[in-house]
Amino acid sequence: MKISARNQIAGKIVAIQPGATTSHISLELPGGVVMMASITNEAVADLGLKIGQQATALVKASDVMIGVE
């Protein structure tokens, strides 16, 4: 499969926190940084996601915002 997202970050799933409609997936990256993603519960089931599984975060965003006070 080819995809247009150039920001592809491989890691290991360390937590899956299901909610009413979406789950929060924690992906541990090399170096110990943890990245979070929110995906539908249906997507978790379809992908067969499990803790300890290798996965890749694909990031495609037109905007990145930062705020300070």
N, CA, C and O atoms as a Tinker XYZ file with bonds, in Angstrom:
   276  protein
     1  N      0.840000   -1.169000    0.000000    73     2
     2  CA     0.000000    0.000000    0.000000    64     1     3
     3  C      0.890000    1.240000    0.000000    63     2     4     5
     4  O      1.865000    1.311000    0.749000    81     3
     5  N      0.556000    2.204000   -0.832000    73     3     6
     6  CA     1.230000    3.496000   -0.838000    64     5     7
     7  C      0.302000    4.515000   -0.214000    63     6     8     9
     8  O     -0.902000    4.515000   -0.471000    81     7
     9  N      0.871000    5.390000    0.612000    73     7    10
    10  CA     0.081000    6.457000    1.226000    64     9    11
    11  C      0.846000    7.771000    1.089000    63    10    12    13
    12  O      2.070000    7.778000    0.958000    81    11
    13  N      0.116000    8.869000    1.120000    73    11    14
    14  CA     0.738000   10.172000    0.910000    64    13    15
    15  C      1.368000   10.753000    2.168000    63    14    16    17
    16  O      2.191000   11.664000    2.077000    81    15
    17  N      0.999000   10.244000    3.344000    73    15    18
    18  CA     1.554000   10.785000    4.588000    64    17    19
    19  C      3.036000   10.464000    4.669000    63    18    20    21
    20  O      3.425000    9.297000    4.649000    81    19
    21  N      3.859000   11.493000    4.760000    73    19    22
    22  CA     5.304000   11.302000    4.820000    64    21    23
    23  C      5.791000   11.125000    6.253000    63    22    24    25
    24  O      6.875000   10.585000    6.475000    81    23
    25  N      5.017000   11.565000    7.212000    73    23    26
    26  CA     5.391000   11.448000    8.619000    64    25    27
    27  C      4.900000   10.101000    9.140000    63    26    28    29
    28  O      3.765000    9.979000    9.602000    81    27
    29  N      5.759000    9.101000    9.061000    73    27    30
    30  CA     5.442000    7.753000    9.500000    64    29    31
    31  C      6.378000    7.404000   10.650000    63    30    32    33
    32  O      7.597000    7.389000   10.481000    81    31
    33  N      5.806000    7.123000   11.820000    73    31    34
    34  CA     6.603000    6.922000   13.022000    64    33    35
    35  C      6.264000    5.548000   13.600000    63    34    36    37
    36  O      5.144000    5.313000   14.054000    81    35
    37  N      7.245000    4.646000   13.577000    73    35    38
    38  CA     7.029000    3.283000   14.062000    64    37    39
    39  C      7.232000    3.214000   15.568000    63    38    40    41
    40  O      8.073000    3.916000   16.130000    81    39
    41  N      6.449000    2.356000   16.211000    73    39    42
    42  CA     6.565000    2.166000   17.650000    64    41    43
    43  C      5.823000    0.922000   18.090000    63    42    44    45
    44  O      5.456000    0.074000   17.276000    81    43
    45  N      5.607000    0.826000   19.409000    73    43    46
    46  CA     4.935000   -0.322000   19.992000    64    45    47
    47  C      3.733000    0.157000   20.796000    63    46    48    49
    48  O      3.844000    1.115000   21.562000    81    47
    49  N      2.597000   -0.490000   20.634000    73    47    50
    50  CA     1.395000   -0.142000   21.390000    64    49    51
    51  C      1.599000   -0.545000   22.844000    63    50    52    53
    52  O      1.852000   -1.712000   23.142000    81    51
    53  N      1.486000    0.432000   23.751000    73    51    54
    54  CA     1.677000    0.159000   25.175000    64    53    55
    55  C      0.393000    0.296000   25.978000    63    54    56    57
    56  O      0.340000   -0.142000   27.128000    81    55
    57  N     -0.643000    0.896000   25.397000    73    55    58
    58  CA    -1.926000    1.008000   26.095000    64    57    59
    59  C     -3.036000    1.246000   25.090000    63    58    60    61
    60  O     -2.849000    1.904000   24.067000    81    59
    61  N     -4.199000    0.691000   25.411000    73    59    62
    62  CA    -5.427000    0.934000   24.646000    64    61    63
    63  C     -6.516000    1.234000   25.667000    63    62    64    65
    64  O     -6.875000    0.374000   26.472000    81    63
    65  N     -7.040000    2.459000   25.631000    73    63    66
    66  CA    -8.073000    2.865000   26.574000    64    65    67
    67  C     -9.372000    3.092000   25.812000    63    66    68    69
    68  O     -9.561000    4.154000   25.219000    81    67
    69  N    -10.274000    2.103000   25.819000    73    67    70
    70  CA   -11.524000    2.250000   25.084000    64    69    71
    71  C    -12.486000    3.214000   25.778000    63    70    72    73
    72  O    -12.560000    3.272000   27.005000    81    71
    73  N    -13.215000    3.963000   24.962000    73    71    74
    74  CA   -14.264000    4.839000   25.461000    64    73    75
    75  C    -15.587000    4.432000   24.835000    63    74    76    77
    76  O    -15.705000    3.339000   24.281000    81    75
    77  N    -16.572000    5.298000   24.921000    73    75    78
    78  CA   -17.897000    4.984000   24.390000    64    77    79
    79  C    -17.869000    4.759000   22.877000    63    78    80    81
    80  O    -18.501000    3.830000   22.373000    81    79
    81  N    -17.142000    5.604000   22.158000    73    79    82
    82  CA   -17.082000    5.470000   20.693000    64    81    83
    83  C    -15.666000    5.449000   20.146000    63    82    84    85
    84  O    -15.425000    4.943000   19.050000    81    83
    85  N    -14.718000    6.006000   20.917000    73    83    86
    86  CA   -13.331000    6.052000   20.455000    64    85    87
    87  C    -12.402000    5.467000   21.514000    63    86    88    89
    88  O    -12.731000    5.418000   22.699000    81    87
    89  N    -11.246000    5.030000   21.058000    73    87    90
    90  CA   -10.213000    4.511000   21.955000    64    89    91
    91  C     -8.982000    5.390000   21.844000    63    90    92    93
    92  O     -8.689000    5.938000   20.781000    81    91
    93  N     -8.264000    5.518000   22.951000    73    91    94
    94  CA    -6.999000    6.243000   22.975000    64    93    95
    95  C     -5.885000    5.201000   22.934000    63    94    96    97
    96  O     -5.788000    4.339000   23.807000    81    95
    97  N     -5.057000    5.298000   21.914000    73    95    98
    98  CA    -3.970000    4.358000   21.705000    64    97    99
    99  C     -2.658000    5.052000   22.066000    63    98   100   101
   100  O     -2.364000    6.133000   21.557000    81    99
   101  N     -1.867000    4.426000   22.952000    73    99   102
   102  CA    -0.551000    4.952000   23.314000    64   101   103
   103  C      0.495000    4.155000   22.566000    63   102   104   105
   104  O      0.574000    2.934000   22.701000    81   103
   105  N      1.298000    4.848000   21.779000    73   103   106
   106  CA     2.336000    4.235000   20.971000    64   105   107
   107  C      3.686000    4.717000   21.493000    63   106   108   109
   108  O      3.997000    5.906000   21.419000    81   107
   109  N      4.490000    3.789000   22.022000    73   107   110
   110  CA     5.814000    4.143000   22.532000    64   109   111
   111  C      6.804000    4.148000   21.378000    63   110   112   113
   112  O      6.964000    3.149000   20.675000    81   111
   113  N      7.460000    5.277000   21.192000    73   111   114
   114  CA     8.417000    5.462000   20.106000    64   113   115
   115  C      9.825000    5.136000   20.601000    63   114   116   117
   116  O     10.058000    5.078000   21.808000    81   115
   117  N     10.758000    4.925000   19.683000    73   115   118
   118  CA    12.143000    4.724000   20.108000    64   117   119
   119  C     12.592000    5.897000   20.978000    63   118   120   121
   120  O     12.304000    7.051000   20.660000    81   119
   121  N     13.287000    5.613000   22.062000    73   119   122
   122  CA    13.709000    6.666000   22.978000    64   121   123
   123  C     12.746000    6.854000   24.135000    63   122   124   125
   124  O     13.027000    7.619000   25.057000    81   123
   125  N     11.597000    6.157000   24.096000    73   123   126
   126  CA    10.658000    6.198000   25.212000    64   125   127
   127  C      9.554000    7.226000   25.137000    63   126   128   129
   128  O      8.691000    7.247000   26.014000    81   127
   129  N      9.540000    8.074000   24.138000    73   127   130
   130  CA     8.464000    9.056000   23.991000    64   129   131
   131  C      7.180000    8.317000   23.633000    63   130   132   133
   132  O      7.194000    7.390000   22.824000    81   131
   133  N      6.065000    8.734000   24.241000    73   131   134
   134  CA     4.777000    8.101000   23.964000    64   133   135
   135  C      3.901000    9.066000   23.170000    63   134   136   137
   136  O      3.697000   10.212000   23.571000    81   135
   137  N      3.393000    8.588000   22.048000    73   135   138
   138  CA     2.492000    9.361000   21.183000    64   137   139
   139  C      1.089000    8.780000   21.352000    63   138   140   141
   140  O      0.924000    7.564000   21.449000    81   139
   141  N      0.085000    9.645000   21.386000    73   139   142
   142  CA    -1.294000    9.193000   21.560000    64   141   143
   143  C     -2.089000    9.436000   20.287000    63   142   144   145
   144  O     -1.883000   10.419000   19.576000    81   143
   145  N     -2.997000    8.516000   20.024000    73   143   146
   146  CA    -3.915000    8.663000   18.897000    64   145   147
   147  C     -5.317000    8.304000   19.371000    63   146   148   149
   148  O     -5.487000    7.408000   20.198000    81   147
   149  N     -6.310000    8.995000   18.853000    73   147   150
   150  CA    -7.713000    8.669000   19.124000    64   149   151
   151  C     -8.308000    8.120000   17.844000    63   150   152   153
   152  O     -8.338000    8.802000   16.819000    81   151
   153  N     -8.784000    6.875000   17.905000    73   151   154
   154  CA    -9.410000    6.245000   16.747000    64   153   155
   155  C    -10.697000    5.573000   17.199000    63   154   156   157
   156  O    -10.892000    5.331000   18.390000    81   155
   157  N    -11.565000    5.275000   16.259000    73   155   158
   158  CA   -12.834000    4.660000   16.627000    64   157   159
   159  C    -12.616000    3.257000   17.183000    63   158   160   161
   160  O    -11.638000    2.588000   16.848000    81   159
   161  N    -13.536000    2.825000   18.031000    73   159   162
   162  CA   -13.485000    1.464000   18.559000    64   161   163
   163  C    -13.579000    0.456000   17.420000    63   162   164   165
   164  O    -12.961000   -0.608000   17.469000    81   163
   165  N    -14.352000    0.795000   16.403000    73   163   166
   166  CA   -14.483000   -0.081000   15.238000    64   165   167
   167  C    -13.127000   -0.262000   14.549000    63   166   168   169
   168  O    -12.796000   -1.368000   14.123000    81   167
   169  N    -12.339000    0.820000   14.435000    73   167   170
   170  CA   -11.020000    0.734000   13.811000    64   169   171
   171  C    -10.085000   -0.136000   14.640000    63   170   172   173
   172  O     -9.297000   -0.900000   14.082000    81   171
   173  N    -10.161000   -0.030000   15.967000    73   171   174
   174  CA    -9.342000   -0.877000   16.841000    64   173   175
   175  C     -9.639000   -2.347000   16.565000    63   174   176   177
   176  O     -8.726000   -3.162000   16.439000    81   175
   177  N    -10.930000   -2.675000   16.473000    73   175   178
   178  CA   -11.338000   -4.060000   16.212000    64   177   179
   179  C    -10.922000   -4.504000   14.812000    63   178   180   181
   180  O    -10.388000   -5.600000   14.639000    81   179
   181  N    -11.165000   -3.658000   13.815000    73   179   182
   182  CA   -10.830000   -4.007000   12.428000    64   181   183
   183  C     -9.331000   -4.257000   12.249000    63   182   184   185
   184  O     -8.928000   -5.151000   11.505000    81   183
   185  N     -8.502000   -3.452000   12.943000    73   183   186
   186  CA    -7.050000   -3.586000   12.840000    64   185   187
   187  C     -6.498000   -4.680000   13.755000    63   186   188   189
   188  O     -5.342000   -5.083000   13.628000    81   187
   189  N     -7.336000   -5.153000   14.675000    73   187   190
   190  CA    -6.893000   -6.178000   15.612000    64   189   191
   191  C     -5.789000   -5.686000   16.540000    63   190   192   193
   192  O     -4.866000   -6.435000   16.863000    81   191
   193  N     -5.882000   -4.422000   16.973000    73   191   194
   194  CA    -4.824000   -3.838000   17.790000    64   193   195
   195  C     -4.735000   -4.515000   19.147000    63   194   196   197
   196  O     -5.747000   -4.808000   19.785000    81   195
   197  N     -3.493000   -4.760000   19.575000    73   195   198
   198  CA    -3.209000   -5.404000   20.856000    64   197   199
   199  C     -2.004000   -4.729000   21.503000    63   198   200   201
   200  O     -1.111000   -4.246000   20.807000    81   199
   201  N     -1.981000   -4.695000   22.821000    73   199   202
   202  CA    -0.830000   -4.169000   23.542000    64   201   203
   203  C      0.387000   -5.036000   23.208000    63   202   204   205
   204  O      0.290000   -6.262000   23.169000    81   203
   205  N      1.519000   -4.399000   22.972000    73   203   206
   206  CA     2.751000   -5.082000   22.623000    64   205   207
   207  C      2.979000   -5.200000   21.124000    63   206   208   209
   208  O      4.073000   -5.545000   20.677000    81   207
   209  N      1.936000   -4.909000   20.349000    73   207   210
   210  CA     2.014000   -5.004000   18.892000    64   209   211
   211  C      2.794000   -3.825000   18.312000    63   210   212   213
   212  O      2.673000   -2.698000   18.793000    81   211
   213  N      3.590000   -4.088000   17.283000    73   211   214
   214  CA     4.263000   -3.022000   16.547000    64   213   215
   215  C      3.225000   -2.335000   15.657000    63   214   216   217
   216  O      2.375000   -2.994000   15.059000    81   215
   217  N      3.303000   -1.014000   15.577000    73   215   218
   218  CA     2.370000   -0.241000   14.758000    64   217   219
   219  C      3.078000    1.012000   14.266000    63   218   220   221
   220  O      4.140000    1.376000   14.771000    81   219
   221  N      2.490000    1.659000   13.291000    73   219   222
   222  CA     3.048000    2.891000   12.736000    64   221   223
   223  C      2.015000    4.002000   12.819000    63   222   224   225
   224  O      0.878000    3.840000   12.377000    81   223
   225  N      2.417000    5.132000   13.388000    73   223   226
   226  CA     1.575000    6.321000   13.408000    64   225   227
   227  C      1.810000    7.059000   12.094000    63   226   228   229
   228  O      2.953000    7.285000   11.696000    81   227
   229  N      0.734000    7.428000   11.434000    73   227   230
   230  CA     0.803000    8.180000   10.188000    64   229   231
   231  C      0.216000    9.563000   10.466000    63   230   232   233
   232  O     -0.937000    9.684000   10.880000    81   231
   233  N      1.014000   10.597000   10.237000    73   231   234
   234  CA     0.587000   11.951000   10.572000    64   233   235
   235  C      0.478000   12.758000    9.297000    63   234   236   237
   236  O      1.452000   12.921000    8.563000    81   235
   237  N     -0.714000   13.261000    9.041000    73   235   238
   238  CA    -0.940000   14.146000    7.900000    64   237   239
   239  C     -1.815000   15.286000    8.404000    63   238   240   241
   240  O     -2.998000   15.093000    8.686000    81   239
   241  N     -1.242000   16.444000    8.514000    73   239   242
   242  CA    -1.975000   17.584000    9.046000    64   241   243
   243  C     -1.641000   18.834000    8.239000    63   242   244   245
   244  O     -0.497000   19.048000    7.838000    81   243
   245  N     -2.633000   19.629000    8.017000    73   243   246
   246  CA    -2.380000   20.884000    7.309000    64   245   247
   247  C     -1.988000   21.983000    8.276000    63   246   248   249
   248  O     -1.406000   22.986000    7.862000    81   247
   249  N     -2.292000   21.819000    9.552000    73   247   250
   250  CA    -1.970000   22.834000   10.557000    64   249   251
   251  C     -1.432000   22.191000   11.822000    63   250   252   253
   252  O     -1.895000   21.127000   12.234000    81   251
   253  N     -0.466000   22.830000   12.427000    73   251   254
   254  CA    -0.016000   22.479000   13.759000    64   253   255
   255  C     -0.059000   23.764000   14.557000    63   254   256   257
   256  O      0.573000   24.751000   14.179000    81   255
   257  N     -0.798000   23.766000   15.660000    73   255   258
   258  CA    -0.951000   24.974000   16.466000    64   257   259
   259  C     -0.287000   24.806000   17.812000    63   258   260   261
   260  O     -0.301000   23.721000   18.394000    81   259
   261  N      0.301000   25.897000   18.311000    73   259   262
   262  CA     0.919000   25.926000   19.617000    64   261   263
   263  C      0.418000   27.167000   20.316000    63   262   264   265
   264  O      0.367000   28.242000   19.718000    81   263
   265  N      0.043000   27.030000   21.585000    73   263   266
   266  CA    -0.433000   28.173000   22.351000    64   265   267
   267  C      0.314000   28.290000   23.668000    63   266   268   269
   268  O      0.721000   27.284000   24.251000    81   267
   269  N      0.491000   29.504000   24.129000    73   267   270
   270  CA     1.128000   29.751000   25.433000    64   269   271
   271  C      0.371000   30.851000   26.142000    63   270   272   273
   272  O     -0.372000   31.618000   25.528000    81   271
   273  N      0.573000   30.912000   27.434000    73   271   274
   274  CA    -0.039000   31.998000   28.223000    64   273   275
   275  C      1.035000   32.846000   28.835000    63   274   276
   276  O      0.734000   33.812000   29.536000    81   275
